[in-house]
């Protein structure tokens, strides 16, 4: 599906579409906490990905139109981040394998929505190489964080017991990469943070104890936030231009990233701790059974949504042709 122009029409909201965009934002916010989740993949399922990129890249150029489109997504992001810190992070502590299986199932069920974008595309050597590269990036990051954790190098909250100036500078660049992960399907913010050793420290730092001991934490958060916005807004414009010129080629890499993201959910610094615990105490049959069951439910639920959106798109296209 070639894109002839950089100009993309943004949907006009009604109650149903506003809630759908808020749900998209919710998953984007949740993706910062849960390893492997990609909010951009949800945007593809909802057929909002191109509009999302366009609105971000043209926010200052067409502020009112883009702001109205992004508003429910922003609301959803805030809710997703808060719920991720408050609820999901606790569930990851109590039932880490089961929670990861559920989200892996959701991403697996949604995977056909990403491959749909390559329907009719030729398999050229260039596209196959990009697919392989996309597959390697999240798997490589996950394996790196897993090896680091096994070797005792996982970073704890103590890393930020004293926030230094270099933390703040580095935080800007880390925030920028995290922003990019939110618009490239298959890239996981949490997997990247684990790979660089910042995930546990940042999550644990959201505490009144840490804030009172070192108010410089807020400067670190600001640096991360500014970097996040720079990566999000700047890279979205670039992606829109890339899709306009070589959509199928770009999606070849995105399909690899999405598949690699699913695999990396079972190989990263956090989940490897579960495997180590199983090796020391014996595999927990109930945990594994619950995880398998939730994985299957996730696949079924996500694929049902993909089929619904496919049918909806086909109906819309047939009406336009009539």
C-alpha positions in Angstrom: 0.0 0.0 0.0 2.0 2.9 -1.3 1.6 6.3 0.3 1.6 9.0 -2.4 1.7 12.0 -0.2 2.9 13.1 3.2 -0.5 14.6 3.9 -2.6 12.3 6.0 -6.2 12.9 7.1 -6.8 12.6 10.8 -10.1 11.1 12.0 -12.8 13.2 13.5 -13.6 11.8 16.9 -16.9 10.5 18.1 -17.3 8.8 21.5 -16.3 5.3 20.2 -13.2 6.5 18.3 -12.1 8.8 21.2 -12.2 5.8 23.6 -10.2 3.7 21.0 -7.5 6.3 20.9 -7.4 6.5 24.7 -7.0 2.7 24.7 -4.1 3.1 22.3 -2.5 5.6 24.6 -3.0 3.3 27.6 -1.0 0.6 25.9 1.7 3.0 24.9 2.0 4.1 28.6 1.9 0.5 29.8 4.7 -0.4 27.3 7.2 1.7 29.4 6.7 -0.8 32.3 5.9 -4.2 30.8 8.8 -5.8 28.9 8.0 -6.6 25.2 4.8 -4.6 24.9 4.7 -2.3 21.9 2.1 0.5 21.8 2.8 1.1 18.2 1.7 -2.5 17.3 -1.7 -1.6 18.9 -1.8 1.5 16.7 -1.4 -0.7 13.7 -4.2 -3.0 14.8 -6.5 0.0 15.3 -5.5 1.4 11.9 -4.2 4.6 13.7 -0.5 4.2 13.2 0.0 6.4 10.2 -2.2 9.1 11.7 -0.4 8.8 15.1 3.0 9.4 13.4 1.6 12.2 11.3 0.1 14.0 14.2 3.3 13.8 16.2 5.5 14.9 13.4 3.2 17.9 12.5 2.2 18.9 16.0 3.8 22.4 15.8 2.9 22.9 12.2 -0.8 22.1 12.5 -1.1 22.4 16.3 -4.9 22.5 16.8 -5.8 19.6 14.5 -2.9 17.4 15.7 -3.4 18.3 19.4 -7.1 17.3 19.3 -6.2 14.0 17.7 -3.4 13.3 20.2 -5.4 14.4 23.3 -7.1 11.1 24.1 -3.9 9.2 23.4 -2.1 11.5 25.9 -4.8 10.8 28.5 -4.4 7.1 27.9 -0.6 7.3 28.2 -0.9 8.9 31.6 -3.3 6.3 32.9 -1.1 3.5 31.4 2.0 4.7 33.1 0.3 5.2 36.4 -1.4 1.8 36.3 1.9 0.3 35.2 3.8 1.6 38.2 1.0 0.9 40.7 -0.6 -2.4 39.6 1.3 -4.1 36.8 4.7 -3.7 38.5 3.2 -5.4 41.6 1.8 -8.2 39.5 5.2 -8.6 37.9 6.7 -9.1 41.4 4.0 -11.6 42.4 3.4 -13.6 39.2 6.1 -12.5 36.8 6.0 -15.5 34.4 2.2 -15.5 34.2 2.0 -11.7 33.5 4.7 -11.9 30.8 2.9 -14.9 29.2 -0.3 -12.9 29.1 1.3 -9.9 27.3 3.3 -12.2 25.1 0.1 -13.9 24.0 -1.5 -10.5 23.3 1.5 -9.5 21.2 1.5 -12.8 19.4 -2.2 -12.6 18.6 -1.7 -9.1 17.3 1.3 -10.1 15.1 -0.8 -10.8 12.0 -1.9 -7.2 12.0 1.7 -6.2 11.4 2.3 -8.7 8.7 -0.9 -7.5 6.9 1.1 -4.4 6.0 3.4 -6.6 3.8 0.5 -8.2 1.8 1.5 -8.4 -1.8 5.1 -7.2 -1.2 8.0 -9.0 -2.9 10.7 -10.7 -0.8 13.8 -8.9 -2.0 17.3 -9.5 -0.4 17.2 -6.0 1.0 13.9 -6.6 2.8 15.0 -10.0 4.1 18.2 -8.4 5.6 16.1 -5.7 7.2 13.7 -8.3 8.6 16.7 -10.2 10.1 18.2 -7.0 11.6 14.8 -6.1 13.1 14.6 -9.6 14.6 18.1 -9.3 16.1 17.8 -5.9 17.8 15.2 -6.8 20.5 16.4 -10.3 20.9 20.0 -9.0 21.3 19.0 -6.4 23.8 17.0 -9.0 25.8 19.9 -11.5 25.8 22.3 -8.7 26.8 20.2 -7.7 29.8 19.7 -11.4 30.7 23.5 -12.1 30.6 24.1 -8.9 32.7 21.6 -10.0 35.3 23.1 -13.6 35.5 26.6 -12.2 35.9 25.4 -10.1 38.8 25.5 -6.8 36.9 21.8 -5.9 37.1 21.4 -2.4 38.4 19.4 -1.8 41.5 17.8 1.4 42.8 21.1 2.0 44.6 22.5 3.2 41.3 20.5 6.4 41.8 21.1 6.7 45.5 23.1 9.8 44.5 22.1 11.5 41.2 25.1 13.0 39.6 25.3 15.5 36.7 26.3 12.8 34.2 23.1 10.9 35.1 21.0 13.9 34.0 22.9 14.3 30.8 22.7 10.6 30.0 19.1 10.6 31.0 18.3 13.0 28.1 19.7 10.5 25.5 18.1 7.5 27.2 14.8 9.3 27.2 15.2 10.1 23.5 15.7 6.4 22.7 12.7 5.5 24.9 10.7 8.0 22.9 11.7 6.3 19.7 10.7 2.9 21.0 7.1 4.2 21.4 6.7 4.8 17.7 8.6 1.9 16.2 6.5 -1.3 16.4 8.4 -4.1 18.1 10.8 -2.0 20.1 10.3 -2.2 23.9 11.1 0.7 26.2 11.5 -1.5 29.2 13.7 -4.0 27.4 16.0 -1.2 26.4 16.1 0.2 29.9 16.9 -3.3 31.2 19.7 -3.6 28.7 21.3 -0.3 29.8 20.7 -1.1 33.5 18.3 1.7 34.3 14.9 -0.2 34.5 14.9 -1.4 38.1 16.5 1.8 39.4 14.0 4.1 37.7 11.0 2.0 38.8 12.2 1.8 42.4 13.0 5.5 42.4 9.3 6.5 42.3 9.2 6.7 46.1 8.9 9.5 48.6 11.9 8.1 50.4 14.2 8.6 47.4 12.8 12.0 46.5 13.3 13.3 50.1 16.9 11.9 50.2 17.8 13.3 46.8 15.6 16.0 45.2 17.9 15.9 42.1 15.7 12.9 41.0 13.3 15.5 39.6 16.0 16.9 37.4 16.7 13.4 36.1 12.9 12.9 35.4 12.9 16.2 33.5 15.9 15.2 31.4 14.2 11.9 30.6 10.9 13.6 29.7 12.6 16.2 27.5 14.6 13.5 25.7 11.4 11.4 25.4 9.6 14.2 23.6 12.5 15.0 21.3 12.8 11.3 20.3 9.0 10.9 19.9 8.3 14.1 17.9 11.5 14.1 15.8 11.6 10.5 14.8 7.9 10.4 14.0 8.4 13.0 11.2 11.3 10.9 9.8 9.2 7.7 9.9 6.3 9.4 8.0 8.7 10.4 5.3 10.3 6.9 5.1 6.8 5.2 4.8 5.9 7.6 2.0 8.9 6.6 0.0 9.5 2.9 0.9 6.6 1.5 3.0 7.1 -2.2 2.4 10.8 -2.0 2.8 10.4 -0.2 6.2 7.8 -2.6 7.3 10.1 -5.6 6.6 12.2 -4.4 9.5 9.2 -3.6 11.6 7.9 -7.2 11.2 11.3 -8.4 12.4 11.2 -6.0 15.4 7.7 -7.2 16.3 8.6 -10.9 16.2 11.8 -10.2 18.1 10.0 -8.3 20.7 7.8 -11.3 21.5 10.8 -13.6 21.8 12.6 -11.1 24.0 9.8 -11.1 26.6 11.1 -14.6 27.5 14.7 -13.6 27.5 15.5 -10.4 29.5 17.1 -9.3 32.8 13.8 -9.6 34.7 12.4 -12.9 33.5 15.8 -14.7 33.8 15.5 -14.2 37.5 12.4 -16.4 37.4 14.3 -19.1 35.6 17.2 -18.9 38.1 14.7 -19.3 40.9 13.1 -22.3 39.2 16.6 -23.8 38.8 17.3 -23.3 42.5 13.9 -24.3 44.0 12.4 -26.4 41.2 10.0 -25.3 38.5 6.6 -24.2 39.8 4.1 -26.2 37.9 1.2 -24.0 38.8 3.1 -20.9 37.6 3.9 -22.5 34.3 0.3 -23.8 33.8 -1.2 -20.4 34.6 1.3 -18.8 32.2 0.4 -21.1 29.4 -3.3 -20.6 30.0 -2.9 -16.8 30.0 -0.8 -16.9 26.9 -3.5 -18.8 25.0 -6.2 -16.4 26.2 -4.0 -13.5 25.1 -3.5 -14.9 21.6 -7.2 -15.6 21.2 -8.3 -12.1 22.5 -5.8 -10.2 20.4 -6.4 -12.1 17.2 -10.2 -11.7 17.7 -9.5 -7.9 17.7 -7.4 -8.1 14.6 -10.1 -10.0 12.8 -12.7 -7.5 13.9 -10.5 -4.6 12.6 -9.9 -6.4 9.3 -13.6 -7.0 8.8 -14.3 -3.4 9.6 -11.7 -2.1 7.1 -13.0 -4.4 4.4 -16.6 -3.1 5.0 -15.3 0.5 4.9 -13.4 -0.1 1.6 -16.3 -1.8 0.0 -18.6 1.2 0.8 -16.1 3.6 -0.6 -15.9 1.6 -3.9 -19.7 1.6 -4.1 
